[in-house]
Amino acid sequence: MTKRHHWSRISESGTVFGMKLLLLIYRLLGRWGFRVVLFPVIAYYYLRNQPARQASQQYLSRVQSCLQAQKSLSSFKHFLMFGETLLDKFLVWMGQITLNDVQFQTDGLFEQAIENKQGGIIIVSHLGNTEVCNALARQQPDLKLTLLVYTRHAEKFNSLMQKVNQQAQVEMYQVTEMSPAFAMLMSERVEAGEFLVIAGDRTPVTGEQRVSEVDFLGASAPMPQGGFILAGLLGCPVFLMFCLKHPDGYHIYLEQFAEKLSWSRRERQLKLDNVVQQYAKCLQHYCLKAPLQWFNFYPFWSAEIDSNRKSE
């Protein structure tokens, strides 16, 4: 990763190789054997990938400044948790993590929407293990999901998932721009009762025009408007979903963020900024619940991004 690269340009080849290696280790040695081998494997990536290590350290430093009680957090523990989460991605697709292993904490409004065959948008993040949510959804026939992804990064992982489980197909749609044709297609899906799933914590591949500067963990950071712009165009409910790993298993937090988003052209930017700030506040709340589970190993805050640009 060179300092000038947007996150979307970073090759996933090393990550995919690492996932294949970890899957092989699990199949040969089981979970405890996997954990023993995980340490040197993660240590290698930790030492080799300085930009990711620095991004982790910057994030954890900001977390510590927001916690009322100090926790024992380290960048290496952060990497180890990432390795554990990669394994769980495979386990859920292999059917070894089921609905019985997950606790749902919802406000009931999402279930009502499913019963009423009302679609909407689900904003997820790189906090926790969203793969658990995606795979478990396949165990609920009334729930239809379309994942809006940047295929450049998802392609190889999806191929690997298919090798793990031929039935683990999730419908994905590549997003590169918010065009009228794209909005029309998504509107048809929502009207048919589908839920569109999009990440709310990565800046757009097409550039930084559609971002809001928000306060996140005590500092200014750019966060994408895309999911919220789409919700405004479609006039549909917006839900937030986080899946965190606790000692007793995974907890899925699912809550309604907005029944409907709307604005006039004149107030659009101000309202969007307020909405994205509200989302950043929610993301921060859950990050502080599980600090080692936000897997965004790229320069994220405006100060770090600006510093990288100046050093080009």
N, C-alpha and C positions, 0 to 999 in steps of 0.2 A: 504493500500500500504506500503510494507516494503521497506526500502531504497535500497535493493539489487535487486528489481524486475525490469525487463525490462517492458516497457509500455504494451507490448502485453500480459503479464501474469496477469494483473490487472483485477479482476472480474468486469463485467459490471452490476452485479445484482442491485446495488444501483442506477445506472444510469437508467436502464430500469424501475425499480419501480418508480423513479422520473418522467420519461416520461409518464407512465401510469397515475400517479396522476395528472400531469399537463393537460393531455388530458381530464380527467374526469372533472377537474375544468373548463376548457374551455367550455365543452359541457353543463355544468350546469349554468355557470355564464356569458359566452361570454368573449370577449377580455378584456373589462375594468375590469370586475370582476376578470378575470385571473390575470391582472396586480396587483390588490390589494392583492390577495392571494399569488402572486409570491414572494413578499418581504419576508414574514416569512419562506416560503419553501426554498428559496435560502439562507436565513440567516442560516437556520439549516445546510445545506450542507457546507456553508462557514465556520462555526464554527467547524464542525465535521471533515472536511477533511483538516488537516494541510498541508500535502505534496502538494496538489493542490493549496492551498492558497499561500504557499511559492513559488511555480513555477510561479504563476500569478504575485506575487510581483517582482520576479527576472526579468520576461519578461518586465513588465511595467517600471521598473527602467532602463532597457536598452533602451526601447523606448524613455523615457524622455531624455536620454543623446544624442539621435539622432535627436530630434525635434528642429527646429530653434526657435519656440515659445512654451513655456511650456503650456501643457493642463492639465485640471483637470481630472486626471486618478486615479482610485483606484481599488484595487483588488475586492472589493465588487461590484462595477459597472461592472467589467469584468464578474463576476458570473451572475449578473442580465441580462446582454446582452446574455449570454449563455442560460439562461432560455427563453428569448424572441425568440431566434433562434430555440430552440427545438419546440416551438409552431409553428413557421413558417414551420418547416419540416412537421408537420401534415397538416397544412393549404394548402400547395402546393399539397400534395397528395390527399386531399379532394376536390381539384379543386377550392379553394377559393383564390389562387394566380395564375393568368394566364399570358399569354404572354403580355396582355395589361397592366399589373402591373409592367413590367420589361423593363428597357432600355438596349439595346445592344450597346456596344462600341467595334467594331471589325475593323480589317484592311482589311476585305473583302476576305482574302485568305482562311479562313475556309469555307466560303460559296462556293468559287470556288471548293474546294476539294469535297464538298458534290455533287455539280452539275456534277463533273467529275467522281463521284463514286470512289473517291480515299480515302482510309482509312488512319489512322494515330494513333498517341498517343496523348492523352490530359493529361497533368500534372496538377493536382489540389492540394489543400492543405487544412489544417484545418483553413484557414482564410475565414471568411464569412460563407455562407450557400450553399455549393455545392449541397445539396439536391434539391434546387430550379432548378439548371441546369439539374440535372438528370431527374426530373419529367417533366419539360417543354419540354425536348427532346422527351417525349412520345407524345407531341402534334404536332410533326413534323415527319411524317411517313418516310421521306427520310433519317432521321438521326438514325443510329443504334449504340447503345453504349453497350459495355461490361465493367462492373466495376470490376477491379482487387482488391480484398479485402482480409483482414485477417478475415475469417469467424467467428473466435472465438469472435470477437467484433461486427460483423455485424449481426449475426444470430438472436438474440433476437429482435433487432431493426427492422429487415426485417419482422419478424413474426408479430410484432406490426403494421407495415405499412400495411400488408395484412388485418388485422382486420379493419383498418381505411378505406381501399379502395381495394376491390378485384381486381380491374383493375390496381393496382399500381405496377405490377411486373416489376422489372428491372433485366436484366440478369446479374448475378454475377458469378465470377470465383475466387475460393480460391487460393491464392498464398502463397506457403511456400518456394519454391526454384525456381531458374531460370534454369530448366533442358532443354535439347534438345527437349524432347517431348512437353514441355510447349511452347517453342519458335516456334516449328513447328505448333502447334495448333493456336497460336496467329497470325502467318504469314498467315495462311489460312483465318482467320477472316479479317485481314487488307486488303488482296488481294480482298476480297469480298466487300470491301467498309465500313467495320465497324471501329469504333474508340474505342480504348482501353483507359480507364480512370484509372489513378493510382495516388496515393498521393505522393508528392515529399518532404514531410517534416516529415516523420517518419522513424526511422532506422529499418532495416529488422528484422523480427521475428527470422531468422536463425542466427543472430549475427551481429557483426560489421565489418565483412571482406569487405563488399561492401559499404563502406561509404567514403566520402571525408571530410576532415576538411576544413571548409570554414569560412570566416568572415561574421557574421550575426549580425546586430545591434551592431557592435563594439566589438564583442568578438568571439572567436573560438567556432565552433559548428560542430558536425558530421551530415552530411546530406546524405541521401541514393543515390546510383548511379543506383538503379534498373531500374527505368523508362527509363533512358538514355542508359543503357546497352541494354535494350530490343529494343529501337529505333535504336541503332547501328546494332543490329543483323537483324532487319527487314528492315532497309534502308528506313524508311518511315518518313513523316513529323512529327514534334513535335509541339504541340500547348500548350499554357498556358491558363488556365481559372480561373478567380476569380469572385466571386459573393458577392458583398458588399451591405450592407443595408444603404441607405441614407434617409434623411427626406422625399424625394419624391418617395421612393420605392427602389426596388433592381436594382442595376446596374451590368450587366454581362460584364466583360472585357475579351475579347477573342483575342489572338494574336498569330501569328506564332513565335515560338521560334527558330526553325531550319527547313530548307527544307529537310535536311538529315544529319545524324551524321555518321561519319566514321573515322577510325583510323587504323594504323598498330599496330601489337602486341607490338613493341618497344615503341611507343608513346602513347599507350592506356591509361596508368594511368595518365599521364600528361594532356592529352586531356580531360579525364573524370573529373579530378579535376577542370579544367578550365570551363567545361560545368556546373558542379554543382555549382561552385562559381557564374557563370553568373545567374543561377536560383535563388540562394540565394539573389543576388542583386535585382532581380525582386520581389521576395517575400517580401523583406524589403521595397521596394517602396510602395507596396500595404498595408503592415502592418502599415506604417506611415500614409496612407490615412484613415485607420479605426483601430486605435490601440486596441480598446476593442473587436475586432472581430476575433482575432487569438486565437482559443480554443485548446491550447496544454498545458494541465495542468499537465505536467510531467517535471522533470529535463531535460533540453534541451541542455544547453551549456556545453562544455567540463569541465569547472571549477566546475560546480555544480555536474556533473556526477562523476568526480574524487573525489570530497569531500564526496559524498555518499558512494563510494567504500571504502574510507579510514575509514569511521565510521562504517563499517559493523562489 
